[in-house]
Amino acid sequence: MAKYTKGTVKDFPGFDARADAEVLRKAMKGLGTDEEPIVKILTSRSNKQRQEIAVEFKTLFGRDLVDDLKSELTGKFETLMVALMRPARLFDAHALKHAIKGAGTDEKVLTEILASRTPAEIRNIKQVYQEEYEADLEDHVTSDTSGFYQRMLVVLLQANRDPDGQVNEALVEKDAQELFRAGELKWGTDEEKFITILGTRSVTHLRKVFDKYMTISGFQIEETIDRETSGPLEKLLLAVVKSVRSVPAYLAESLFYAMKGAGTDDDTLIRIVVSRSEIDLLDIRQAFRRNFAKSLYHAIQKDTSGDYRKGLLLLCGGEDD
């Protein structure tokens, strides 16, 4: 698995789980809650350290830290702090479970996670899902989706994308021609071709295919997908293409749209900021600045308020303006 070093949250130096547990208990004990130490501690400790704090908290006080946070905090701030406490290895599986649970499917979550995670990460998600929920992720996904959208998700769930290696130029040319024939040159669209090529070829190979496609057709592959497909399938294929080009840029764009216009998609904001805070949030910040002419910090500041805003800004970790 890629070793990421571009996160904004790292292990806190001089970490003392017991001292942190005592400060958190004091902040939540008695009447009223002191949010300041809660937000300060939880945003500046790594996920692994937060788990150690929870163990100490239970050891010292016989209380569950997450339960206490849930009963003492409210609203989006509560959601953010509870998300920070979720063990990192469970995070994506939990998000997928909740996207599939109950009436209606949150396709945005399925699309974002399955399009942007590496094959190794997807294998890990499937294993954790099985352990935690005693259910097969693929079964849950297929029972809740349909059509070509479902088929693309199933391809991604196989986590069998070719590993990056020598790129075969002849196959690059062939794939680009096949995509051109499956879309722009055809009356109707051969979705299956798009699914197979975009779902199984290596990242390096696909980047070359996209360049070759542009040369052959005069279009960016995104323009063709936009014209030739629609609905959830279109969103998923675009997410895969964008993630192949750059995962941080894709997630930066998701954050941008979560805060654009009236209202904020807080679920997306929390999910991406928390899940990527120790992975590539610095890269996401750079991509955001480059592509949207303002900093992520500034966008969050403008779009949120209160302790919730404070928490997100601390996780974001700096102004890029």
C-alpha positions in Angstrom: 0.0 0.0 0.0 1.3 3.4 -0.8 2.9 5.1 2.1 1.4 8.5 2.2 3.2 11.4 3.9 1.1 14.3 2.7 -1.4 14.4 5.5 -2.1 17.4 7.7 -2.5 15.3 10.9 0.5 13.5 12.3 1.4 11.7 15.5 1.4 14.3 18.3 4.9 14.6 19.8 5.1 14.0 23.6 1.7 12.2 23.4 0.3 11.2 26.8 -3.0 9.3 26.4 -3.8 9.4 30.1 -3.4 13.1 30.4 -5.6 13.6 27.3 -8.2 11.3 28.7 -8.3 13.3 32.0 -8.6 16.6 30.1 -11.5 15.3 28.0 -13.3 13.9 31.0 -13.0 17.2 32.8 -14.3 19.1 29.7 -17.5 16.9 29.7 -18.1 16.4 33.4 -20.8 18.2 35.3 -23.0 20.9 33.9 -22.2 22.2 30.4 -19.4 21.1 28.2 -16.1 22.9 27.4 -15.7 22.3 23.7 -12.3 24.0 23.3 -10.1 21.2 24.8 -12.1 18.6 23.0 -11.6 20.1 19.6 -7.9 20.9 20.3 -7.0 17.4 21.4 -9.0 15.4 18.9 -7.8 17.3 15.9 -4.1 17.3 16.8 -3.7 13.6 17.6 -3.4 10.9 15.0 -6.1 8.3 14.6 -4.0 5.7 16.4 -3.4 8.1 19.3 -7.2 8.8 19.6 -7.8 5.1 19.9 -5.3 5.0 22.8 -7.0 7.9 24.5 -10.4 6.0 24.3 -8.8 3.0 26.0 -7.3 5.2 28.8 -10.7 7.0 29.1 -12.5 3.7 29.7 -9.7 2.4 32.0 -9.8 5.5 34.2 -13.5 6.3 34.3 -15.3 3.2 33.2 -17.0 5.3 30.5 -17.0 5.1 26.7 -15.5 8.2 25.2 -17.5 8.1 22.0 -20.8 7.7 23.9 -19.8 10.6 26.1 -19.0 12.8 23.0 -22.4 11.8 21.5 -24.3 12.8 24.7 -22.4 16.0 25.4 -22.1 17.4 21.8 -24.7 18.2 19.2 -25.1 18.7 15.5 -22.3 18.8 12.9 -19.7 19.3 15.6 -20.7 16.1 17.2 -20.6 14.3 13.8 -17.1 15.6 13.1 -15.7 14.6 16.5 -17.3 11.1 16.4 -15.9 10.7 12.9 -12.4 11.5 14.2 -12.8 8.8 16.8 -13.7 6.1 14.2 -10.7 3.7 13.8 -9.1 4.6 10.4 -9.3 1.0 9.1 -13.1 1.0 9.6 -13.7 4.5 8.2 -14.5 3.6 4.5 -16.4 0.4 5.3 -18.5 2.3 7.8 -19.3 5.0 5.2 -20.3 2.4 2.6 -22.5 0.6 5.1 -24.3 3.7 5.9 -24.6 4.7 2.2 -26.4 1.4 1.5 -28.5 1.1 4.7 -32.2 1.9 4.8 -34.3 3.3 2.0 -32.5 4.7 -1.0 -28.8 4.5 -1.7 -26.3 7.3 -1.3 -24.7 6.8 -4.7 -22.3 9.8 -4.1 -20.6 7.9 -1.3 -20.3 4.6 -3.3 -18.9 6.5 -6.3 -16.4 8.6 -4.3 -14.9 5.7 -2.3 -14.9 3.0 -4.9 -13.5 5.3 -7.7 -10.7 6.8 -5.6 -9.3 4.0 -3.5 -6.4 1.8 -4.7 -7.0 -2.0 -5.2 -5.1 -2.7 -2.0 -7.4 -0.2 -0.1 -10.5 -1.8 -1.7 -9.4 -5.3 -0.7 -9.0 -4.0 2.9 -12.4 -2.4 2.9 -14.0 -5.7 1.7 -12.3 -7.6 4.5 -13.2 -5.1 7.2 -16.8 -5.0 5.9 -17.0 -8.8 6.2 -15.6 -8.7 9.8 -17.6 -5.8 11.0 -21.0 -6.4 9.4 -20.8 -10.2 8.7 -21.9 -9.4 5.2 -20.3 -9.4 1.8 -19.9 -5.8 0.5 -20.4 -6.8 -3.1 -23.7 -8.5 -2.2 -24.9 -5.4 -0.4 -23.8 -3.2 -3.3 -25.5 -5.3 -6.0 -28.7 -5.7 -4.1 -28.9 -1.9 -3.9 -27.9 -0.8 -7.4 -28.6 -1.8 -11.0 -27.6 -1.5 -14.7 -24.2 -0.5 -16.0 -23.6 1.6 -12.8 -23.9 -1.7 -10.8 -21.6 -3.5 -13.2 -18.9 -0.8 -13.0 -19.0 -0.9 -9.2 -18.7 -4.7 -9.3 -15.6 -4.4 -11.6 -14.0 -1.9 -9.1 -14.9 -4.1 -6.2 -12.8 -7.0 -7.7 -9.8 -4.8 -7.0 -8.0 -6.4 -10.0 -6.8 -3.3 -11.8 -3.5 -4.1 -13.6 -0.5 -3.1 -11.5 1.6 -0.2 -12.7 4.5 -1.4 -14.9 5.8 -1.3 -18.4 3.2 0.4 -20.6 2.5 -1.4 -23.9 2.1 1.4 -26.4 0.3 -0.9 -28.9 -2.4 -1.6 -26.3 -2.6 2.1 -25.4 -3.4 2.8 -29.1 -5.9 -0.1 -29.2 -7.8 1.0 -26.1 -8.0 4.6 -27.2 -9.4 3.5 -30.6 -11.9 1.1 -28.9 -13.2 3.9 -26.6 -13.5 6.2 -29.6 -15.5 3.5 -31.5 -17.6 2.7 -28.4 -18.7 6.3 -27.9 -18.3 9.1 -30.4 -18.3 6.9 -33.5 -21.3 4.8 -32.6 -25.0 5.4 -32.7 -25.7 4.7 -29.0 -22.9 3.8 -26.6 -21.1 0.5 -25.9 -20.9 1.1 -22.1 -19.3 -2.3 -21.5 -16.1 -1.2 -23.3 -15.8 1.9 -21.1 -16.4 -0.3 -18.0 -13.7 -2.9 -18.9 -11.0 -0.5 -20.0 -11.5 2.1 -17.2 -12.0 -0.5 -14.6 -9.1 -2.9 -15.2 -6.2 -1.1 -16.9 -3.3 0.3 -14.8 -3.3 4.0 -13.8 -0.1 4.7 -15.9 -1.6 3.0 -18.9 -4.9 4.9 -18.6 -3.2 8.2 -18.4 -1.5 7.4 -21.7 -4.8 6.2 -23.2 -6.4 9.6 -22.2 -3.7 11.5 -24.0 -3.9 9.2 -27.1 -7.7 9.5 -27.0 -7.4 13.3 -27.2 -5.1 13.0 -30.2 -7.4 10.6 -32.0 -10.8 12.2 -31.3 -10.0 15.8 -30.5 -12.0 15.4 -27.2 -11.0 14.9 -23.6 -12.3 11.5 -22.5 -14.4 13.4 -19.8 -16.3 15.3 -22.6 -17.2 12.0 -24.3 -18.4 10.4 -21.1 -20.5 13.4 -20.4 -22.1 13.2 -23.8 -22.4 9.5 -24.1 -23.6 8.4 -20.6 -25.9 9.8 -18.0 -27.0 9.4 -14.4 -25.0 7.4 -11.8 -22.9 5.7 -14.4 -21.7 9.0 -15.9 -20.8 10.2 -12.4 -18.9 7.0 -11.6 -17.0 6.9 -14.9 -16.0 10.5 -14.5 -14.9 9.9 -10.9 -12.7 7.0 -12.1 -11.2 9.1 -14.9 -10.5 12.0 -12.5 -9.0 9.7 -9.9 -6.7 8.1 -12.5 -5.5 11.6 -13.4 -5.1 12.6 -9.8 -6.9 11.4 -6.6 -6.2 14.7 -4.7 -7.6 16.8 -7.5 -10.7 14.6 -7.7 -11.3 14.9 -4.0 -10.6 18.6 -4.1 -13.3 19.0 -6.7 -15.7 17.0 -4.5 -15.0 19.3 -1.6 -15.5 22.4 -3.9 -18.9 21.2 -5.0 -19.8 20.2 -1.4 -19.5 23.9 -0.5 -20.6 25.6 -3.8 -23.9 27.4 -4.0 -26.6 27.4 -1.3 -26.3 24.9 1.5 -23.3 22.7 2.3 -23.0 19.0 1.9 -21.6 18.5 5.4 -21.4 14.7 5.1 -19.0 14.9 2.1 -17.0 17.7 3.8 -16.5 15.6 7.0 -15.9 12.4 5.2 -13.2 13.7 2.9 -11.4 15.9 5.5 -11.4 13.2 8.2 -10.6 10.2 5.9 -7.8 12.0 4.1 -6.3 14.0 7.0 -3.4 11.6 7.5 -3.1 10.6 3.8 -3.1 13.4 1.3 -5.0 16.4 2.6 -2.0 18.6 1.9 -2.1 17.5 -1.8 -5.9 18.0 -1.8 -5.3 21.6 -0.5 -2.8 22.3 -3.2 -5.1 21.0 -5.9 -8.0 23.0 -4.5 -5.9 26.2 -4.6 -4.6 25.5 -8.1 -8.0 24.6 -9.6 -10.4 26.9 -7.8 -8.4 30.1 -7.2 -9.0 30.1 -3.5 -7.8 28.1 -0.5 -9.7 25.2 1.0 -9.2 26.9 4.4 -10.9 30.0 3.0 -13.8 28.0 1.5 -14.4 26.1 4.8 -14.2 29.4 6.8 -16.8 31.0 4.6 -19.2 28.0 4.5 -19.2 26.8 8.1 -19.5 28.2 11.7 -18.9 27.6 15.4 -16.9 24.7 16.9 -17.6 22.7 13.7 -15.8 25.3 11.7 -12.9 25.4 14.2 -12.5 21.6 14.0 -12.5 21.5 10.2 -10.0 24.4 10.0 -7.7 22.7 12.5 -7.8 19.5 10.4 -7.3 21.5 7.2 -4.2 22.8 8.9 -3.3 26.1 7.2 -4.2 28.8 4.8 -2.9 28.6 1.2 -3.9 32.1 0.0 
